[in-house]
Amino acid sequence: MERLGNPGFSRVFLKHLFIMVMVVLTLSLGFIKAKSGLAGTGPIIQFDKETHDFGQVSQGEIPEHIFTFKNVGDEELVIKNITTS
């Protein structure tokens, strides 16, 4: 059976087709992994109580409250900046 066309063309085409299939497969597996929860969650801060009402505070009084929290994620939790409201 006689081949038609340039034999190098079919190799180049197959090589590009293989690369495209691998890229699509890799992206699809990454998407499935992220959707299924297999990907890392990163740091997640969880407070026992997120707000506290100090009630009436007299002038000069310095109210205090300790907020208890923990990292329930799978990576290190780094607290860089705290602001109050």
C-alpha positions in Angstrom: 0.0 0.0 0.0 1.4 3.4 -1.0 1.5 6.3 1.5 0.3 9.6 0.3 1.8 12.9 1.4 4.9 13.7 3.5 5.7 11.0 6.0 7.3 13.6 8.3 4.0 15.5 8.4 2.2 12.5 10.1 4.9 12.3 12.7 4.7 16.0 13.5 0.9 15.8 13.6 0.9 12.8 15.9 3.5 14.5 18.2 1.3 17.6 18.4 -1.8 15.5 18.9 -0.1 13.6 21.7 1.0 16.8 23.5 -2.5 18.3 23.2 -4.1 15.2 24.7 -1.6 15.2 27.6 -2.2 18.8 28.3 -6.0 18.3 28.3 -5.7 15.2 30.5 -3.4 17.0 33.0 -5.8 19.9 33.3 -8.8 17.7 33.7 -7.1 15.7 36.5 -6.2 18.9 38.3 -9.8 20.1 38.0 -11.1 16.8 39.3 -8.6 16.8 42.2 -9.6 20.3 43.2 -13.4 19.5 43.0 -13.1 16.3 44.9 -11.4 17.8 47.9 -8.1 16.0 47.4 -6.3 19.3 47.0 -4.9 20.9 50.1 -7.1 23.3 52.0 -4.4 25.6 53.1 -4.6 27.4 56.5 -8.1 27.8 57.9 -8.7 29.7 61.1 -11.6 28.6 63.4 -12.7 30.7 66.3 -14.6 29.4 69.3 -16.5 32.7 69.4 -16.1 35.4 66.7 -17.6 38.4 68.5 -17.6 39.7 72.1 -19.9 42.4 73.6 -18.1 44.4 76.2 -21.3 46.1 77.3 -20.9 49.5 79.0 -17.3 50.5 79.3 -16.4 53.3 81.7 -14.0 56.0 80.7 -10.4 54.9 81.6 -11.4 51.3 81.9 -9.4 48.9 79.7 -11.6 46.0 78.7 -10.0 42.7 77.9 -11.1 39.5 76.2 -9.2 36.5 74.9 -10.4 35.0 71.6 -9.5 31.3 71.3 -8.8 29.9 67.8 -7.1 27.0 66.1 -5.9 26.2 62.7 -8.1 23.5 61.2 -6.4 23.6 57.8 -3.5 21.5 56.5 -0.9 24.2 56.2 0.8 26.6 58.6 -1.4 29.6 59.7 0.5 32.9 59.8 -1.1 35.9 61.4 0.5 39.0 59.9 -1.8 41.9 60.9 -4.5 42.4 63.4 -7.0 45.3 63.4 -9.8 46.0 65.7 -13.1 47.7 65.0 
